[in-house]
Amino acid sequence: AYMLADEDMWIEIEKEPVANMALSPEESEVLLSARCPEGAFPLFVNGRAGSGKSTILQYLFADLLYYHLSTSMTVAMDPPVYLTASGELLRVARSLVERILRNESAFQERGSAHVVEGKKLILDRAFQEFQPYVLSMIDARTRAEHFDMSRRVDYSRFRKLWLDWYGMDRS
């Protein structure tokens, strides 16, 4: 109702080029259930492409991040981490979560819609690409010895190796 009362906010949400952040009734039900303090987790989010899985996850992450940003322990504790497989997915996810924090009615009602302002360093730590994040946990010497990027096998290289080895009849 809060968003509907603010026509500019509603139009901004509807213009979202990547995902429509307005929730369907089913998505709202899942989100309300997951926000329940009793027994909401573990949560398994499943569905076909375009069914709203990422949207639900971004709303849930916004809840976790809001809690972190609004507590006095923010400096002492690491933020929750949102991991993606690529830099582009990371950019999109961060943008959407920040928009949720700025525009979502639950945060507006608490009077903290601008909780993300001035928190760039915390947000940088909260949004990470999986591979660099994991590699950052390994000391530089071990990383150089065992995880040289030239030895990385991504999908296209794996596919080529697979076809070279198993694509031929070896009988």
SULNOR-V529613 format. One record per pair of residues at least 24 apart in sequence whose ideal C-beta (glycine too) atoms are under 10 Angstrom apart, sorted by the first residue. I is the first residue (numbers start at 1). J is the second residue. If there is no record, write none. Layout:
i=<I | I>
j=<J | J>
//
This chain:
i=<1 | 2 | 2 | 2 | 2 | 2 | 2 | 3 | 3 | 3 | 3 | 4 | 5 | 6 | 6 | 6 | 9 | 9 | 9 | 9 | 9 | 10 | 12 | 12 | 12 | 13 | 13 | 13 | 13 | 16 | 16 | 16 | 16 | 17 | 18 | 18 | 18 | 18 | 18 | 18 | 19 | 19 | 19 | 19 | 19 | 19 | 19 | 19 | 20 | 20 | 21 | 21 | 21 | 21 | 21 | 21 | 21 | 21 | 22 | 23 | 23 | 23 | 23 | 23 | 24 | 24 | 24 | 26 | 26 | 26 | 27 | 27 | 27 | 27 | 27 | 27 | 28 | 28 | 30 | 30 | 30 | 30 | 31 | 31 | 31 | 31 | 31 | 31 | 34 | 34 | 34 | 35 | 35 | 35 | 35 | 54 | 54 | 54 | 54 | 55 | 55 | 57 | 57 | 57 | 57 | 58 | 58 | 58 | 58 | 58 | 58 | 58 | 58 | 58 | 58 | 59 | 59 | 59 | 59 | 59 | 60 | 60 | 61 | 61 | 61 | 61 | 61 | 61 | 61 | 61 | 62 | 62 | 62 | 62 | 62 | 62 | 62 | 62 | 62 | 62 | 62 | 62 | 63 | 63 | 63 | 63 | 63 | 63 | 64 | 64 | 65 | 65 | 65 | 65 | 65 | 65 | 65 | 65 | 65 | 65 | 65 | 66 | 66 | 66 | 66 | 66 | 66 | 66 | 66 | 66 | 66 | 67 | 68 | 68 | 68 | 68 | 69 | 69 | 69 | 69 | 69 | 69 | 69 | 69 | 69 | 70 | 70 | 70 | 70 | 74 | 74 | 75 | 78 | 78 | 78 | 79 | 79 | 79 | 79 | 79 | 79 | 79 | 79 | 80 | 80 | 81 | 81 | 81 | 81 | 81 | 81 | 82 | 82 | 82 | 82 | 83 | 83 | 83 | 83 | 83 | 83 | 83 | 84 | 84 | 84 | 84 | 84 | 85 | 85 | 85 | 86 | 86 | 86 | 87 | 87 | 88 | 89 | 89 | 90 | 90 | 90 | 90 | 91 | 91 | 93 | 94 | 94 | 94 | 94 | 94 | 95 | 97 | 97 | 97 | 98 | 98>
j=<105 | 103 | 104 | 105 | 106 | 108 | 109 | 103 | 104 | 105 | 108 | 105 | 105 | 103 | 105 | 108 | 102 | 103 | 104 | 105 | 108 | 103 | 99 | 102 | 103 | 99 | 100 | 103 | 104 | 55 | 95 | 96 | 99 | 92 | 54 | 91 | 92 | 93 | 95 | 96 | 50 | 52 | 54 | 55 | 58 | 92 | 93 | 96 | 52 | 55 | 55 | 58 | 59 | 96 | 99 | 100 | 103 | 104 | 55 | 52 | 55 | 56 | 59 | 104 | 51 | 52 | 55 | 51 | 52 | 56 | 51 | 52 | 53 | 55 | 56 | 59 | 56 | 59 | 55 | 56 | 59 | 60 | 55 | 56 | 59 | 60 | 63 | 106 | 59 | 60 | 63 | 59 | 60 | 63 | 106 | 89 | 92 | 93 | 96 | 96 | 100 | 82 | 93 | 96 | 97 | 82 | 92 | 93 | 94 | 95 | 96 | 97 | 98 | 99 | 100 | 96 | 97 | 100 | 104 | 106 | 97 | 100 | 93 | 94 | 96 | 97 | 100 | 101 | 126 | 127 | 96 | 97 | 98 | 99 | 100 | 101 | 102 | 104 | 106 | 107 | 115 | 116 | 97 | 100 | 101 | 104 | 106 | 107 | 97 | 126 | 97 | 98 | 100 | 101 | 115 | 116 | 119 | 122 | 123 | 126 | 127 | 97 | 100 | 101 | 104 | 106 | 107 | 110 | 112 | 115 | 116 | 115 | 115 | 119 | 122 | 126 | 101 | 112 | 115 | 116 | 117 | 119 | 122 | 123 | 126 | 107 | 110 | 112 | 115 | 119 | 122 | 122 | 122 | 125 | 126 | 119 | 121 | 122 | 123 | 124 | 125 | 126 | 127 | 125 | 126 | 125 | 126 | 127 | 128 | 130 | 133 | 123 | 126 | 127 | 128 | 127 | 128 | 129 | 130 | 131 | 133 | 134 | 127 | 128 | 129 | 130 | 133 | 129 | 130 | 131 | 129 | 130 | 131 | 129 | 132 | 129 | 129 | 130 | 127 | 128 | 129 | 130 | 127 | 129 | 127 | 123 | 124 | 126 | 127 | 128 | 127 | 123 | 126 | 127 | 123 | 127>
//
